[in-house]
Each structure stands twice: as C-alpha cells, then as structure tokens.
Amino acid sequence: MSPICVSCQSPTRWRQRVVDRDKVFHKHCFHCSKCRSRLVFGGPLNRKFLPHVVAGSSLLCYPCNQASAASEAGGSPATGPDAPSESSLALEPLRTVYETTPDLFDDDVSKGQPPGPRPKHFVRQQSQAEWLAQASTRAGHSFASAADFELSEFGVLRPPVRHDEERRLELLRSYRIMATPEPEFARVAVLAAEAVGARIAVLKFCDDIKSTFKALYIHKDAPHLEPVMERASQVPIRSGMCGWDLLFTEPFVVNNLTEDPRYEVACQNGVPFRFLLTSPIVPTDNLTVGAICLLDDRTDFHVTEAQVQTVRRLSQFVVQLLELRRRTLQLQEALDDASSPNDEPSSSLPNLQLPAA
C-alpha cells in the first residue's frame, strides 16, 4: 500500500513524495500552512535556513511557528541570544527559495542581506568569435575579423558561401518544397512565436538565390512590421540577414543587433529589429536548408534557455515533416508508375480477390 501523506491524508506515489523526519508528504503539500512558503527537505538545510514543525497534520515554518506560539501565550515571540532577529525571520521564506532554486536570486540572501531584484537568466548573445569560427568551418577557410567580409547594399555583411553548397542545394531540391503551400508550417510559426513571445516568426527555406518564407507570423500589435517583412522576402540570399543562418547548425541568439557587426549597419539604415533568435533546419550531415527565425523590435526583449530549446524542437519537427513529404512523393511516384496505362500488368503479381460481403 502506498504511504499516506501526513498533510492531505491521501496516498502518495514514489515520484510525488517527500520523506522528512520519518514523515511522508506530497511535494505539493510540503509548504507552510500559513504563509505558503516552500519548505526545504533533507539534511541540515531545514535546521539552518527554515526549521519547521509538524503541528497535527499541518506544516509550519519557523517564523509562523514562533508567531503562533506567541499569540497562544498572549505575548511576543521569544527573545534572547538564541532567538532569531526580526530581519532574519523576514528572510526565512526567501532563504527557502534560494536553497531550492539558487539560480533565481543573488548571493545576498546567503550573506544575511535582503535579496535584490530577482534576476532573469537569459541566453547570452552570440559572440563575434563564435560566428567567425562557424563561418570559417562552413566556408572552408579562415576569417579573422568582421573586416574580412564586404558590406552588401542592404547594410549586412555578406556571408561566405558554404564549401558544400551544392550538396545543400541538392538536398533542398529533393524535398520539392519551395513552390508549394504547406499549412503545417504556418502552425509551427505560430507555436514558435507563442513560445518565445516574439512579434515576428518566420519559417523559411533558402536556395542560392533568395529565402522563401513558407510561413510568416506577425503579432496583431505590430502591423507596422508587415511591410518590412515583405521587403525582406525579396532580398537576395547573400545580401540580407538570412544568408548567415545557413552557416549554423545550432540555435543562436543576438540580443542586440546594433552590437553585432553583421547587422549593425543595417540597423543604422532603418531595419527596426533589435532581437534575433535563429533555429536552423538541418535534416542531415550539417546541411542547413532553412531556419525558424524569431524577430522583435523591442530593445528589452530576451529569451531563456528553455524557450530556445522549445524552438529547437519545432525545427526538428519541421525536419520530420520534410522527410515525410519526401517519402510521400516517392510513394506517389511509384504508384503512378505502377498504374501507367502504357505498362502491362505484371504476371508475377497475384490476383487478389476480396471476400464476399
């Protein structure tokens, strides 16, 4: 029989339970009954940061337990050298969160100071050394700095041509995707935008001439960006921002396009975007055929690692859609060849008869 939770008196599964001081709790029940602060379980953390007691079937953190004892006695909380100070009592619930999720707070709590503003751990911007190294790998020769690239007529550094560009184009042609509407891609673009909260989401495939936007999502609050994206869809592949996406196989983030040598001149010339998240679509052999791009014109827009991984999974889902499309086309061609009127039926095939109803 499953152990019973002391707090809610219901059975617990092994993934849901917390065992503390020989008592069993659900994880979602392991909090203070009064202030609802999350409790730390296991080892000395309870005694050092947030001691708690079991009052009947309820859990009380140390500050709430002290206040409850003082109210029942009709006086103030205990005083003396061993009694915690008022400031430390106020810090106790915060110390709990700090110990369970230390990445959410600064070290001020561990030093006994009131915590500062809760920092958000956003994905850092791709460095110049990283994109130079990737460009060198894909182009087959070394680039030392941004000065090694010429500036296009649209203010973007011209990306180098991949050394395996012919193989990449051959793979892209095998999907026969450039001139056909795909409603599934529109759903992927919407999901990517909602996962990140960006105003623009583009799912595109790139040949040696330009990028083809298979799906474009524009948030209802950003209609002013629609003509910008319409012009972007007509820019040659090696003159605009899309050409750099083909050099990467992993997602990358640019938090401020004005600080990236590849795009800073374009931003000075009127490109409104400040944020870029690109998740390449890579079916096989590091051959990037397209990308999911999230763009935003807000200067304070950032993303977390979890959001980046969500977009990455969506780009992997697009790869599965491409492979399914190619196999469907191959099967359809095989069926068309088999049913061609010029071909005589093969005598090796059995004459199958359906059973009578």
Secondary structure in CASP SS format (residue, H / E / C, confidence):
PFRMAT SS
TARGET T0000
AUTHOR 0000-0000-0000
METHOD secondary structure of the structure
MODEL  1
M C 1.00
S C 1.00
P C 1.00
I E 1.00
C C 1.00
V C 1.00
S C 1.00
C C 1.00
Q C 1.00
S C 1.00
P E 1.00
T C 1.00
R C 1.00
W C 1.00
R C 1.00
Q C 1.00
R E 1.00
V E 1.00
V E 1.00
D E 1.00
R C 1.00
D C 1.00
K E 1.00
V E 1.00
F E 1.00
H E 1.00
K H 1.00
H H 1.00
C H 1.00
F C 1.00
H E 1.00
C C 1.00
S C 1.00
K C 1.00
C C 1.00
R C 1.00
S C 1.00
R E 1.00
L C 1.00
V C 1.00
F C 1.00
G C 1.00
G C 1.00
P C 1.00
L H 1.00
N H 1.00
R H 1.00
K H 1.00
F C 1.00
L C 1.00
P C 1.00
H E 1.00
V E 1.00
V E 1.00
A E 1.00
G C 1.00
S C 1.00
S E 1.00
L E 1.00
L E 1.00
C E 1.00
Y H 1.00
P H 1.00
C H 1.00
N H 1.00
Q H 1.00
A H 1.00
S H 1.00
A H 1.00
A H 1.00
S H 1.00
E H 1.00
A H 1.00
G C 1.00
G C 1.00
S C 1.00
P C 1.00
A C 1.00
T C 1.00
G C 1.00
P C 1.00
D C 1.00
A C 1.00
P C 1.00
S C 1.00
E H 1.00
S H 1.00
S H 1.00
L H 1.00
A H 1.00
L H 1.00
E H 1.00
P H 1.00
L H 1.00
R H 1.00
T H 1.00
V H 1.00
Y H 1.00
E H 1.00
T H 1.00
T C 1.00
P H 1.00
D H 1.00
L H 1.00
F C 1.00
D C 1.00
D C 1.00
D C 1.00
V C 1.00
S C 1.00
K C 1.00
G C 1.00
Q C 1.00
P C 1.00
P C 1.00
G C 1.00
P C 1.00
R C 1.00
P C 1.00
K C 1.00
H C 1.00
F C 1.00
V C 1.00
R C 1.00
Q C 1.00
Q C 1.00
S C 1.00
Q H 1.00
A H 1.00
E H 1.00
W H 1.00
L H 1.00
A H 1.00
Q H 1.00
A H 1.00
S H 1.00
T H 1.00
R H 1.00
A H 1.00
G C 1.00
H C 1.00
S C 1.00
F C 1.00
A C 1.00
S C 1.00
A H 1.00
A H 1.00
D H 1.00
F C 1.00
E C 1.00
L E 1.00
S C 1.00
E C 1.00
F C 1.00
G C 1.00
V C 1.00
L E 1.00
R C 1.00
P C 1.00
P C 1.00
V C 1.00
R C 1.00
H C 1.00
D C 1.00
E H 1.00
E H 1.00
R H 1.00
R H 1.00
L H 1.00
E H 1.00
L H 1.00
L H 1.00
R H 1.00
S H 1.00
Y H 1.00
R C 1.00
I C 1.00
M C 1.00
A C 1.00
T C 1.00
P C 1.00
E C 1.00
P H 1.00
E H 1.00
F H 1.00
A H 1.00
R H 1.00
V H 1.00
A H 1.00
V H 1.00
L H 1.00
A H 1.00
A H 1.00
E H 1.00
A H 1.00
V H 1.00
G C 1.00
A C 1.00
R C 1.00
I E 1.00
A E 1.00
V E 1.00
L E 1.00
K E 1.00
F E 1.00
C E 1.00
D C 1.00
D C 1.00
I C 1.00
K E 1.00
S E 1.00
T E 1.00
F E 1.00
K E 1.00
A E 1.00
L E 1.00
Y E 1.00
I E 1.00
H C 1.00
K C 1.00
D C 1.00
A C 1.00
P H 1.00
H H 1.00
L H 1.00
E H 1.00
P H 1.00
V H 1.00
M H 1.00
E H 1.00
R H 1.00
A H 1.00
S C 1.00
Q C 1.00
V C 1.00
P E 1.00
I C 1.00
R C 1.00
S C 1.00
G C 1.00
M C 1.00
C H 1.00
G H 1.00
W H 1.00
D H 1.00
L C 1.00
L C 1.00
F C 1.00
T C 1.00
E C 1.00
P C 1.00
F E 1.00
V E 1.00
V E 1.00
N C 1.00
N C 1.00
L H 1.00
T H 1.00
E H 1.00
D C 1.00
P C 1.00
R C 1.00
Y C 1.00
E H 1.00
V H 1.00
A H 1.00
C H 1.00
Q H 1.00
N C 1.00
G C 1.00
V C 1.00
P C 1.00
F C 1.00
R C 1.00
F E 1.00
L E 1.00
L E 1.00
T E 1.00
S E 1.00
P E 1.00
I E 1.00
V C 1.00
P C 1.00
T C 1.00
D C 1.00
N C 1.00
L C 1.00
T C 1.00
V C 1.00
G E 1.00
A E 1.00
I E 1.00
C E 1.00
L E 1.00
L E 1.00
D E 1.00
D C 1.00
R C 1.00
T C 1.00
D C 1.00
F C 1.00
H C 1.00
V C 1.00
T C 1.00
E H 1.00
A H 1.00
Q H 1.00
V H 1.00
Q H 1.00
T H 1.00
V H 1.00
R H 1.00
R H 1.00
L H 1.00
S H 1.00
Q H 1.00
F H 1.00
V H 1.00
V H 1.00
Q H 1.00
L H 1.00
L H 1.00
E H 1.00
L H 1.00
R H 1.00
R H 1.00
R H 1.00
T H 1.00
L H 1.00
Q H 1.00
L H 1.00
Q H 1.00
E H 1.00
A H 1.00
L H 1.00
D H 1.00
D H 1.00
A H 1.00
S C 1.00
S C 1.00
P C 1.00
N C 1.00
D C 1.00
E C 1.00
P C 1.00
S C 1.00
S C 1.00
S C 1.00
L C 1.00
P C 1.00
N C 1.00
L C 1.00
Q C 1.00
L C 1.00
P C 1.00
A C 1.00
A C 1.00
END
